[in-house]
Amino acid sequence: MSASSKTSVYAPNPFVRIASDGTVTVVAKHFEAGQGAYTGLATILAEELNADFGQVRVEAAPADERLYNNLRFGQLQGTGGSTAIANSYTQYREAGAKARAGLIAAAAKHWGVPAGEIGVEKGQVSHAPSGRQADFGQLAVIAAGLAPPEAAGLKDPAQFTLIGHQDTRLDIESKVNGTAEYAMDVRLPGMLTAVVARPPRFGGTVKSFEAAAALAVPGVTDVLAIPQGVAVVAENTWAAIRGRAVLSVDWDESAAETRGTGELLAEYRALLEKPGLPARKDGDTDAALSGAVRTLEANFEFPYLAHAPLEPLNCVVRLGQDECEIWAGDQFQTVDQANAAAAAGLDVRRVRINTLFAGGSFGRRANPPSDYIVEAVHVAKALGGRAPVHLVWTREDDIRGGRYRPMYLHRLRAGLDADGNPVAWQQRIVGQSLQANTPFENALVVDGIDLTSVEGAQDLPYAIPNLSVELHTTTIGVPVLWWRSVGSTHTAYAIEVFLDELAQAGGRDPLELRRRLLANQPRHLGVLELAAAKAGWGTPLPAGHGRGLAVHKSFDTHVAQVAEVAVAEDGTFGVERVVCAVDCGVAVNPAVIRAQMEGGITFGLSAALGEAVTLDAGRVVQSGFGDYKLLRFGRHPRIEVHIVPSTEAPTGVGEPGVPPIAPAVANAVFAATGKRLRTLPWGR
C-alpha cells in the first residue's frame, strides 16, 4: 500500500501514514465511544515507530474487513467484547515497527550509510557517526518511493517509553473545544431529519395510519411507511418530533408480546423448579448436597436493563442510485455495511461508512440487525434518495426501543462439610438467549447452551469438587442485546453474594474463604490480595459501616473490588469508597485503565441502585431519565484503582470493571446490617 512519492505521504501499511510535515496518522480499526481505543492504538503503534507523541493523530478506518478485521472476531470489522487493544496489540506494534524500518531504509539510501548505524527517537532519524539528522517528514517522500519492508523486529518491552507511560488522551481536546464530530453534528446540504413511530408493543406492525395532522406541522415534509413503523420526515428534528406526536397510527398487535414483568417473573420462577440443560457438570452435585452437613439456597432476580448511552442512536444516510454513504458512531462496520446494502438493494462494496465519535454505546450500537442504520436506509429509500436523511432516536425511543440486557433469574444451592468448606455447588439460570437468530448463533450456542448466558458461571474458578451449572433459555418477544460485561453482569453478582453467604454459614472470613478456593488461580488471588490490602480489609470501621469484596474474571481480565458502605438509621445506605485492583496484562495507558475501571464501577453501581426496564401488558413502563434512574453525582463513591504490574499480553478494560461492584456493595451491606440483597435493583 506504499504511496507514490508524488503524494509526499508515506503509507507502508493500512494502519499508518506519515506526511511531509511530520504528522503521523494512525488509522484506528476500532471506534471511539469514550473508552480510549484511539489513544491505545496510537500509543502501541507510536511506541514501535519511535514517534514523538505530539505529532500523532488518529482517524477512523474505512469499513473494510479485508484490512481492518477484528482478529478475535474473524473476518469482521467491529468493536466489542473488550477486544480492541487485545486483538490489535501485536498487529499495531508490527505496523509501527515496519514504518520505522522504512524510514531507516530511506535515511540509509539518502545518506549512503548502513541502515544498522541509524537510530530513531522521538520523531527524529539520526546517524551518530556523521551527525546527520532528519525528521519523519523529511524522509516521508523518500520512504514513499521505496518498497515497504516485509518484516521488522519488535522492541524489547524494557525499552518502552510510551506503552505503560503515555496517558495523554488524543480525543480530549476536540471534545472539550467542541470540534469532535458525532453523528448528531453532521449537516449535509438539503439534509432532512426523520423520527420513527414504532409499535408500542414489541412485535406489533402498522395496520394503517393517518398522516394529515403530521403533514400540517410546519417543517414536516413527508410521512412514510417503512418496515419498522411510520417515519415522519422534516426540515429539522423538532418539527419531526412534533409531527410524530400528532400522527395517528392503528397498530396490529396480534403477534405482539403482551406479557408484563409480573407474568414473566412467574414463568421464570416456575422454571427454576425444574432441571435445565447442563452447561457444566463436575462430580455428583446431587449426592454431595444430600451428604452435606449443611445446605444453603438462594434465589436472585435481575431486571431488563437499557444501555442508555448519552448520545441516543442516530445516523446520517445519503443514498444514490448505485451507492450509499453513512455517517455514524459505528461499532459493527461489517455487519452494518451488509445490512445497509441489503436494505438499499446494493452490493456491499457500494456502501461506505464514515465512523465518527460515539457518545457511549455499552454494546447498543453493535446489534446484529443494525436496527438504527437500516431504519435510516429505509427512510432514504422511501424518499427516493432525493435528500440525505438524519435519523434520530429520542431518549424515549432509546428507553422504549428494545435491545435490553435480558431479565435473568438464578437459583443457587450449596453444601458445606463439617469444617465449613463448600463441597457442592448447583447454579440454575433462566433467561433469554443473546445469540439466538443472529449470525453468531452457530459459534456461541453449543448444545442448546448460549455461552453468554452462563459465562462467569460455567467457568467458575472456585475449587469446589461437585459443581453443576444449568440453563433454561426462554423465548420472549422482548428484543435483547449484550450489555456492558454481558453474562457476567448477573453471574458475578449471584456467585459472589452467595459465596459470602457460604463464608458466613461456615464461620469463615469472606477473604479467607476465597483465598482457599482460589489457591490455584494466581491472577484471581493477585487482584484479590491487592484490593484487600489497599482497602485495609480487617481493620476497624466506624459504627454503621461495612466492607464487602468481590472478585471476577471477564474478557480475560481479573478484577477485585472492596466496597465500603455507610448505613443510616432508616436503613438506607451510601457507598463511601471503592478500592479496585485490576490485572489486564501489559498496561498500555494506565490513566485510561483507571478511567475505565472508574467508569465500569459507576455503570454497574448505577444499575444496581436503581435501573430497571419493566413491562405492563407488553408495554415498557419507563420513558426517560425521570423514571429510568441513573446514578447521580451525589451518590458516587470515592474510587481508587490499582493496576497489577504484568508482562502478559494486554486484555480488555472496557467491561471487566462492571461485574464486581454490585456484589461487593451487597456484601458490604450485609456486613453492616445482616441483610442480604438478592433482587436488583436494590430500590425495587
Secondary structure, DSSP 8 states (H G I E B T S, - for coil): ----GGGTEEEEETTEEEETT--EEEEESS--SSSSHHHHHHHHHHHHHT--GGGEEEEE--S-HHHH--TTTSS-----TT-HHHHHHHHHHHHHHHHHHHHHHHHHHHHT--GGGEEEETTEEEETTTTEEEEHHHHHHHHHTS---S------GGG-SSTTT----TTHHHHHHT---BGGG---TT-EEEEEE--SBTT-EEEEEE-HHHHTSTTEEEEEEETTEEEEEESSHHHHHHHHHT-EEEEE-TTS----HHHHHHHHHHHTTS--EEEEEES-HHHHHHH-SEEEEEEEEE-BB----SS-SEEEEEE-SS-EEEEE--S-HHHHHHHHHHHHT--GGGEEEEE-B-S--TTTT--TT-HHHHHHHHHHHHTTTSS-EEEE--HHHHHHS--BB--EEEEEEEEE-TTS-EEEEEEEEEEE-SSTTSTTHHHHEETTEEHHHHTTTTT--S--SEEEEEEEEE--SS-B---TTTTHHHHHHHHHHHHHHHHHHTT--HHHHHHHHTTT-HHHHHHHHHHHHHHTTTS---TTEEEEEEEEEETTEEEEEEEEEEE-TTS-EEEEEEEEEEE-SS-S-HHHHHHHHHHHHHHHHHHHHH--B-EETTEE---STTTS----GGG--EEEEEE----S-----SSTTSTTHHHHHHHHHHHHHS----BSSTT-
